[in-house]
Amino acid sequence: MIKVDLVVLGGGINGTAIAREAAERGLSVVLLETHDLASATSSASSKLIHGGLRYLAQGHLHLVRESLQERERLLRHAPHLVKPLSFVMPTNQYDVKDWQVGVGLWLYDHLANRGTLHKSVRVARKDKLLQPLLPTVTSARRYQDCWGDDARLVISNALAAQARGATIYNYVSDYQIKRQDTHWQITIAAPNTLQIQAKLVVNATGPWAIQALEQVTGNTSPYRLSWVKGSHLVVPRFYEQDVAYTLPQSDGRIVFVIPYLERYCMIGTTDIHYHADPRQAHLDRQEQDYLLTAVSRYFQQAPHASQILWHFSGVRALVADKQDNPSKTSREYQLVLDTQAAPILSVFGGKLTTHRSLAEKAVNQCKSFFPQLQASISACTPLPGGDIQDWLHFEAQCIEQYPFIPRPTLQRYMHTYGTRIQHLLHCKYRLEDLGAIVTADLYQHEVDFLRKTEWAKTDEDILWRRTKLGLSCLMSPSLPF
Ligand SMILES: Cc1cc2nc3c(=O)[nH]c(=O)nc-3n(C[C@H](O)[C@H](O)[C@H](O)COP(=O)(O)OP(=O)(O)OC[C@H]3O[C@@H](n4cnc5c(N)ncnc54)[C@H](O)[C@@H]3O)c2cc1C
């Protein structure tokens, strides 16, 4: 039997961020995830670390401001995983007027409050950035936001939690949890039997938050979540400009075209009310047509259906309101503490971008149960691998230290592990020290490293979440896996 302060249910971005925050503040923590870390919504996002222009248009200024602050922190504390990305937002006389975009971006710049990213600028029609677009585009604005590796942000938070003493278990599919007076009793049956006693449970199970709450407490929850499916298409890169495009649509939505892994573009997303199993969410024909049409309304050489290489879908768990239009349902999160006997804190909603601030508030809410709780340090502490002052210097150092690693592989290691590259390549002096190639540029040594240090158990964990090599394997069927 182990006794801990906190058991966190759910190993998505919010669960791992809460585990990190609690462990950093001196609490003993166990995190239980029924599948793999980041296996649900947290690896199916648009991967934008952003304030959210459309939330601005909907008047959610508080959420936008909080997100922009977190964007700045992530740029500083996880520069290997979060990168500035320029966006071009074209305007035409039908969907959105130039002055509307100008006002919106002016406000966006001001809410960012002297951040490190460039302020928005007007783009002339003859600018190279607008060359791939149709002549109906009359003007455009350029602004900056960030791209982030969603699944690796989850792993990084889990690593940070573990570094402060938290224990992380994934693939714990068989466990029982019971309230016993003032504490919780958790019995894990498989893969290994284990008894845990916890003072407080955090329910960070994303789309399953109501289901988990009802199962754990045995009561019907007064809260409701709306499930909204969002899908993305991945196609070969169809323009050479090094920017993403933000495409306003006549239904008031925005569709993004985002450069992805050098050779590809991600197109997304949709907003569809969803009622089936979130794990089975997949792109349907209507979404495919919607996304392709959205792009063809702006691009001269828009991709067609036969060029879709891959697609993925995820389910947003939004706090239910009376909105019929899923795009307009608020993206604000809610933290609900049930203090009857043994307490349980539930997380409803939340964005990838705001995971740290959500976690800080979540742990603050538990203060009265833990007098020993220390002050939060996450706002000024790098994530594991993120202690990089100057990227160019870091890059030069890696090239000098590991000349035997092929440059594209070294680049991938730098962006995946940041300064943890030193752990990955500890005592490696020749390429042969990395073992045989398993697939793409994945060497046996990296597989072993991920199994040993990042809770990877299956090929999928390694190819689609710990690394982004799954797409390379899909594109080259001759590769193993
Ligand atoms: C299409 C789409 C695009 C998005 N784009 C962006 C974006 O660009 N930027 C942004 O900031 N946000 C974005 N988001 C939102 C963001 O992805 C989510 O808010 C975030 O990933 C939610 O994380 P989570 O930890 O709450 O949930 P999840 O990632 O779903 O994690 C919940 C975890 O709980 C586990 N679980 C379930 N039941 C149990 C149980 N009983 N016990 C233990 N574990 C359990 C699940 O297996 C899962 O791993 C997007 C979302 C979608 C769907």
The ligand as an SDF file (V2000), in Angstrom:
LIG
                    3D

 53 58  0  0  0  0  0  0  0  0999 V2000
   -9.4010   19.1220  -33.2460 C   0  0  0  0  0  0  0  0  0  0  0  0
   -8.8240   19.8310  -32.0620 C   0  0  0  0  0  0  0  0  0  0  0  0
   -7.9290   20.8650  -32.2430 C   0  0  0  0  0  0  0  0  0  0  0  0
   -7.3970   21.5290  -31.1510 C   0  0  0  0  0  0  0  0  0  0  0  0
   -6.4640   22.4760  -31.3620 N   0  0  0  0  0  0  0  0  0  0  0  0
   -5.9060   23.1170  -30.3270 C   0  0  0  0  0  0  0  0  0  0  0  0
   -4.8770   24.0520  -30.5340 C   0  0  0  0  0  0  0  0  0  0  0  0
   -4.4310   24.2590  -31.6620 O   0  0  0  0  0  0  0  0  0  0  0  0
   -4.3820   24.6960  -29.4670 N   0  0  0  0  0  0  0  0  0  0  0  0
   -4.8320   24.4660  -28.1990 C   0  0  0  0  0  0  0  0  0  0  0  0
   -4.3650   25.1340  -27.2890 O   0  0  0  0  0  0  0  0  0  0  0  0
   -5.7860   23.5450  -27.9540 N   0  0  0  0  0  0  0  0  0  0  0  0
   -6.3210   22.8580  -28.9830 C   0  0  0  0  0  0  0  0  0  0  0  0
   -7.2620   21.8950  -28.7770 N   0  0  0  0  0  0  0  0  0  0  0  0
   -7.6840   21.6040  -27.4120 C   0  0  0  0  0  0  0  0  0  0  0  0
   -6.7250   20.6330  -26.7070 C   0  0  0  0  0  0  0  0  0  0  0  0
   -6.2530   19.6600  -27.5780 O   0  0  0  0  0  0  0  0  0  0  0  0
   -7.4440   19.9700  -25.5480 C   0  0  0  0  0  0  0  0  0  0  0  0
   -8.0390   20.9520  -24.7610 O   0  0  0  0  0  0  0  0  0  0  0  0
   -6.5160   19.1770  -24.6530 C   0  0  0  0  0  0  0  0  0  0  0  0
   -5.7450   18.2870  -25.4110 O   0  0  0  0  0  0  0  0  0  0  0  0
   -7.3270   18.4360  -23.6180 C   0  0  0  0  0  0  0  0  0  0  0  0
   -6.4420   17.7280  -22.8200 O   0  0  0  0  0  0  0  0  0  0  0  0
   -6.9680   16.8300  -21.6320 P   0  0  0  0  0  0  0  0  0  0  0  0
   -5.7800   16.3970  -20.8520 O   0  0  0  0  0  0  0  0  0  0  0  0
   -8.0380   17.5310  -20.8770 O   0  0  0  0  0  0  0  0  0  0  0  0
   -7.7140   15.6060  -22.3450 O   0  0  0  0  0  0  0  0  0  0  0  0
   -7.1170   14.3490  -23.1230 P   0  0  0  0  0  0  0  0  0  0  0  0
   -5.9310   14.6630  -23.8920 O   0  0  0  0  0  0  0  0  0  0  0  0
   -8.2470   13.7260  -23.8530 O   0  0  0  0  0  0  0  0  0  0  0  0
   -6.6470   13.3910  -21.9450 O   0  0  0  0  0  0  0  0  0  0  0  0
   -7.5460   12.6710  -21.1260 C   0  0  0  0  0  0  0  0  0  0  0  0
   -6.8690   11.3460  -20.8080 C   0  0  0  0  0  0  0  0  0  0  0  0
   -7.6200   10.6640  -19.8200 O   0  0  0  0  0  0  0  0  0  0  0  0
   -7.5310    9.2600  -20.0850 C   0  0  0  0  0  0  0  0  0  0  0  0
   -8.6390    8.6220  -19.3860 N   0  0  0  0  0  0  0  0  0  0  0  0
   -9.9500    8.5810  -19.7450 C   0  0  0  0  0  0  0  0  0  0  0  0
  -10.6670    7.9680  -18.7780 N   0  0  0  0  0  0  0  0  0  0  0  0
   -9.7860    7.6350  -17.7810 C   0  0  0  0  0  0  0  0  0  0  0  0
   -9.9320    7.0310  -16.5060 C   0  0  0  0  0  0  0  0  0  0  0  0
  -11.1240    6.6350  -16.0390 N   0  0  0  0  0  0  0  0  0  0  0  0
   -8.8220    6.8510  -15.7430 N   0  0  0  0  0  0  0  0  0  0  0  0
   -7.5890    7.2620  -16.1900 C   0  0  0  0  0  0  0  0  0  0  0  0
   -7.4030    7.8370  -17.3910 N   0  0  0  0  0  0  0  0  0  0  0  0
   -8.4960    8.0460  -18.1670 C   0  0  0  0  0  0  0  0  0  0  0  0
   -7.6020    9.1940  -21.6000 C   0  0  0  0  0  0  0  0  0  0  0  0
   -7.0630    7.9750  -22.0930 O   0  0  0  0  0  0  0  0  0  0  0  0
   -6.7900   10.4220  -22.0190 C   0  0  0  0  0  0  0  0  0  0  0  0
   -5.4330   10.0950  -22.2720 O   0  0  0  0  0  0  0  0  0  0  0  0
   -7.8020   21.1840  -29.8440 C   0  0  0  0  0  0  0  0  0  0  0  0
   -8.7020   20.1380  -29.6560 C   0  0  0  0  0  0  0  0  0  0  0  0
   -9.1980   19.4520  -30.7520 C   0  0  0  0  0  0  0  0  0  0  0  0
  -10.1130   18.2980  -30.5550 C   0  0  0  0  0  0  0  0  0  0  0  0
  1  2  1  0
  2  3  1  0
  2 52  2  0
  3  4  2  0
  4  5  1  0
  4 50  1  0
  5  6  2  0
  6  7  1  0
  6 13  1  0
  7  8  2  0
  7  9  1  0
  9 10  1  0
 10 11  2  0
 10 12  1  0
 12 13  2  0
 13 14  1  0
 14 15  1  0
 14 50  1  0
 15 16  1  0
 16 17  1  0
 16 18  1  0
 18 19  1  0
 18 20  1  0
 20 21  1  0
 20 22  1  0
 22 23  1  0
 23 24  1  0
 24 25  2  0
 24 26  1  0
 24 27  1  0
 27 28  1  0
 28 29  2  0
 28 30  1  0
 28 31  1  0
 31 32  1  0
 32 33  1  0
 33 34  1  0
 33 48  1  0
 34 35  1  0
 35 36  1  0
 35 46  1  0
 36 37  1  0
 36 45  1  0
 37 38  2  0
 38 39  1  0
 39 40  1  0
 39 45  2  0
 40 41  1  0
 40 42  2  0
 42 43  1  0
 43 44  2  0
 44 45  1  0
 46 47  1  0
 46 48  1  0
 48 49  1  0
 50 51  2  0
 51 52  1  0
 52 53  1  0
M  END
$$$$
